[in-house]
């Protein structure tokens, strides 16, 4: 059993509406934070300096956005493909 809090009143909170809200919530979680945690290991950083961690976090988000723009096969596969071909990765962002 799961519990949740919503600002919907009793008449608005039918099961289909609540399920849709639940799915959208987890869609956001899976699309963003899961990638940061699982692909980039953000929950287990190697850097120990607070300012470095604060700098790397937005950079990771930019990289994820670029991977989504330039890849059709998903973030993990696109990252692997571009890691194997650095010249292609640099050319995509106009550096080569």
N, C-alpha and C positions, 0 to 999 in steps of 0.2 A: 504494500500500500504506500502511496506517495501523498504528501501534503504540499500545498502551495498557498501563497497569499496573492490575492488580486484585488484590484479596486472595482471589479465588476459587481453589480448587485445580483441578487439571487436569480432574477429573471434573465439577465444577460449571460450568466455563467452556466450555459448548458454544456453538456459533456463535449460536444464537437468544438465549441469555442475554446474551452479550457485545453483540450488536446492540441488544437492549433497553436495556442500560446506556448504550450510546453515544447512543441516541436520547433517553433521559431527560436525559442530561447536556446535550445541545445544546438540548433543550426549555427547560431552565432558562436557559441562555445566551440563547436567542432571546427568551424571554418577558421577561426582566428587563434585562440589560445592553444588548441590541440597542436596546431602546426608549430607554434612557438615552442611548446614543451617537447614534443616528440621529434621534430625534425631538427630544431636548433638547440635543443637541450637547455632552454632558458631556466628551467627549475633547478638545474645542476650546473651553474656557471663555473668556469675555471678561473675567471678573473676574480680577484679578491678586493679590488679597490672600488668603492662606491661610485665614484665619478665615472669610472670605466664601464661599470654595469649600466649606469644611466645613459651613457653614450651609445652602447651597443644595442640597447633595446629598440630605439627608433630606427637604427640602421637595419636591424633584422626585419622590422616591419616594411621598410622600403624594399629590401631584397625579396620578401614574400610577394609584395605587389608586383615587382618586376618579373618574378618567376611565373606568376599567374598571367601576366600580360603576354609573355613570350613563349609559354608552354601550353601544349594542348593535353599533355598526359598527366598533369598534376604536379604539385610542388616538389615532391620527393624525386620523381623521375626527371623532371626538368632540371633540378639541381644537380643530379648525377650526370645528366647528359652534358650540361654546360661546364661542370667541373672537369670532365674529360676533354673538353675542347675550349680552353681558355680564350683562344683567339675569337671564337664565335661569341662567347659571353661578352668580351670587351667590345666587339663590334655592335652588339645589340644596344649597348648604352653609349655608343658613339666615341669610344676610346681607342679604336683601332681601325 
